[in-house]
Amino acid sequence: MAASRVVVLTIDKTGTLVPPDPGRAEPGQPVAFVMMNDHASHDFRVEINFDNVTTKQDKTTKRNPFTKSGSRFHKLNPGEIDFIDQQVRPKTDFGTATLPFTTYKYTVQVTDVTANTPTVDYDPDWDVPPP
């Protein structure tokens, strides 16, 4: 089995998502998006909709390099840690114009549930290199 990859999504003490490092995983590798709420008193909803993933070069065409689709989210209480498990599609799904080996963009949506503030979108990178 391929080694797992972890992306850390931290809500800091001010309620802002700390910019995550770009993710990187080869086809078939398991992935965990670990979410942490370091705010002292506010609850946050952290969501990734895998149906909205695009390539970095073409942000108009949806291309999901992961095996699971749809929206995945967790509501995090202060000090709470949770995760979204995922996996990169198998090697046989890549190498075409439909699903190239390239850098993808996924959107992390963060909502301060306690303050009922508007959702803030963050767009980190995700690399899928050739094996």
C-alpha positions in Angstrom: 0.0 0.0 0.0 1.2 3.5 -0.8 2.3 5.8 2.0 -0.4 8.2 3.3 -0.3 12.0 2.9 -1.6 14.5 5.4 -2.7 18.1 4.8 -3.2 20.2 8.0 -6.0 22.8 8.0 -5.7 24.9 11.1 -8.1 27.6 12.2 -5.9 29.9 14.3 -6.7 31.9 17.4 -8.1 34.8 15.3 -10.5 32.5 13.4 -8.4 32.5 10.2 -7.3 29.4 8.3 -3.5 29.2 8.4 -2.4 28.9 4.7 -1.9 25.1 4.2 1.2 23.8 2.5 0.5 22.4 -1.0 -0.6 18.8 -0.9 1.1 16.2 -3.0 0.3 12.5 -3.5 0.8 10.0 -6.3 -2.1 8.1 -7.8 -3.6 5.5 -5.3 -2.2 7.2 -2.2 -4.5 7.7 0.8 -4.9 11.3 2.0 -6.1 12.8 5.2 -7.2 16.4 5.5 -6.7 17.1 9.2 -8.7 20.0 10.6 -7.9 21.8 13.9 -9.7 24.6 15.6 -7.4 26.7 17.8 -9.9 29.5 18.5 -10.7 29.8 22.2 -14.4 30.2 22.0 -15.9 29.9 18.4 -17.1 26.9 16.5 -16.2 26.6 12.9 -17.5 24.6 9.9 -14.7 23.5 7.6 -15.8 22.1 4.2 -14.2 20.8 1.0 -16.4 20.1 -2.0 -14.5 17.6 -4.1 -16.9 18.1 -7.0 -15.5 21.7 -7.4 -11.8 20.7 -7.8 -10.1 22.1 -10.9 -6.7 22.2 -12.5 -4.5 25.2 -11.6 -4.3 26.0 -15.3 -8.0 25.7 -16.1 -10.2 26.8 -13.3 -13.4 26.6 -15.4 -13.5 22.8 -15.8 -14.2 20.5 -12.8 -11.7 17.6 -12.5 -11.7 15.6 -9.3 -8.4 13.6 -8.8 -9.8 12.0 -5.7 -11.9 8.8 -5.4 -14.7 10.4 -3.3 -16.9 13.1 -4.6 -19.3 15.6 -3.1 -19.0 17.9 -0.1 -17.3 16.8 3.1 -17.4 18.9 6.2 -17.0 18.9 10.0 -18.1 21.4 12.6 -15.2 21.9 15.0 -15.6 23.1 18.6 -12.8 25.1 20.2 -9.8 22.8 20.6 -11.3 20.1 18.4 -9.5 18.0 15.8 -11.2 16.0 13.1 -10.3 14.8 9.6 -11.6 14.0 6.1 -10.3 10.8 4.6 -9.8 10.6 0.9 -7.7 8.8 -1.7 -6.1 9.9 -5.0 -7.6 8.0 -8.0 -5.6 5.1 -9.3 -2.8 5.5 -11.9 -5.0 4.2 -14.7 -7.3 7.2 -14.3 -4.5 9.7 -15.1 -2.5 10.7 -18.1 -5.3 12.0 -20.3 -6.6 15.5 -21.0 -9.5 14.7 -18.8 -7.4 13.9 -15.7 -3.8 15.0 -16.2 -0.8 14.7 -13.9 -0.7 18.3 -12.8 -1.4 20.8 -10.0 -5.1 21.0 -8.9 -6.9 23.6 -6.9 -9.4 22.6 -4.2 -11.5 25.0 -2.1 -11.6 25.0 1.7 -14.6 26.9 3.0 -14.5 28.1 6.6 -17.5 29.5 8.4 -17.5 30.9 11.9 -20.7 29.3 13.2 -20.6 31.1 16.5 -20.4 34.6 15.0 -22.6 33.7 12.0 -20.1 35.4 9.7 -20.0 34.9 5.9 -18.1 31.9 4.6 -14.5 32.5 3.6 -13.0 30.5 0.7 -9.3 29.4 0.5 -7.8 27.8 -2.6 -4.8 25.6 -1.8 -2.8 23.6 -4.4 -2.8 19.8 -4.7 -0.1 18.1 -6.9 -0.5 14.8 -8.6 2.9 13.8 -10.1 3.4 10.9 -12.5 4.5 7.8 -10.7 
